[in-house]
Amino acid sequence: PEQTFTISVDKSCGGSLGLDFSGATLEVASVKADSLVGSWNSSNPQVSVLAGDEILEVNGHRNAEQILTELARDAFLHIVLCRSASKDPSPRPLRKKVTFEDFEEKETNDSGGSVTESTGAPLATDDLCVEGTGGTESVGS
């Protein structure tokens, strides 16, 4: 299911919204941190605008051309966005706690050794990420 939410941004004194769109769609490609929407995100982390969100309506206008016109105006903007459930930023618990004991030294090579999983596939520790409720952190060198 999709989640619809509204943000309110005061652009009446000018300033940049800080939104980049994906191609010719109203899907947000990125949000600049030093912008009006970036400030909204800092002040409202539970309803932050994220890449992948789609703008449905601005100040009551639902037509794409009218939406773009409204976004360009220096005015108070009520922006209705939609996020698919797959892009929900809510923290998810770990399925399984990953420890380095889950991996063992299985074989050596010319460079002195290679860490492998029990499946025998090489483990690239630079690419291993552990995801938890605090975000995603890189593990390795």
N, C-alpha and C positions, 0 to 999 in steps of 0.2 A: 504494500500500500504506500501511497505517497503522503508526505507531510506538507501541509501548506502553512506558511507563517508570514507575518507582516513586519516590516521594519519601517521606521520613520526617520528620515534624514533631513536636516535643515540645510538646504543649499541656497537659501535666500540671500546670503551674504557672499555667494560665490564659493569657490573651492572645487576640488576634483572629487567626483564620486569614487574613482579608483577602481572601476570595474572594467575588465577586458572580457570580450565575448568570443565564443567559439564560432568562427566563420560568420555566416549570415543568420545565425540563430540568436535567441535571447538567453542562451545558456551561458552562465558565467564561466569563463576560462580561468580567471585569476582575480584576486582582490589585492590591491596595493595597501600595505600596512599604513603608510603615511597619507591617508585619504579620509574622506567623510565616512565611507563604508568601513574602512579599516578601524576608525575610531569607534563606530557602532559595534564592531566585532569585539574590540577590547572591553567595552562597557557592558556588552550583552553576550557573554560566551555561550549561553544556552541556546541562543537563536542567532548564531553567527552565520554570515553569508559565506558559503564555501564554493570552490570550483565544482561545477556540475549542477549547481542549483539553477533553476530556470525562472526567469521573471514572467509572471502571468499577467500582472496588472500594475499600473502606476497611476495614482490619483484617479481611480475609477476607469481608466482607459485600458482596454484589452487588446486593441488592434496593435500589431507590431510597430507600424509606422508612428502611430500616436504615442506609444510607449517610448520610442526613441526621442520623439519631440519633447515629451515631458521630462525625460532624463537629462536633456540638454538645457532645460530652463533653470534659471536661478530662482528656485521656489522651494517650499516645504514639500517633500515627497513622501507619500505613503506607497511603499513598494511591497507587493504580494509576490512571494516566491514559492516554488515547489521543489521538494527534495524527495527523490525516490528512497525507499527504505534501505536499499543497498548502500547509500551514501550517508547514512545516519552516523554522526560523529560520536554517539554515546559510547563510552568505554565498554569493552566486552571483556569478561573474565578470561583468563588463560584456560585453554582446554586441558593442557598438561604442563606442569612446571618442567622447564628444560634446564638440565644441569650438564656440566661438562663430563660428568660420570656416565651420561647416556652414550658417550662416544668413547671408543677405545683405540689404542694404537694397534693396528693390525698388520701393517706391512711397511717395509722401508724401501727407499729408492736412492738414487745417486745424491739427492739433496739432503739426505739424512733422515728422512721419515715422512710419512704422510698419514694424517688422521683420517680415519674412515668410519662411516656409520656401520651398524651391524649388517646393512645391506651390501657393504663393500663399496659404496659410492663415495668418492672423495668429498670431504667436507671443507668448503672454503670458508674459513672463519671470518674473513673480511665481509662476506655477504650474509652471515647469519644474523638475523634480527630476532629479538625476543620482544613479543608484544604483550603488554599488560594494561592495567587501568591507568598507568601514568604516561602512556604514549608508546612510541616505538624507539628503542635505543639500539644502536649498532654494537655488536659484540665483536671483538677482535682488534687487530692492530690498525 
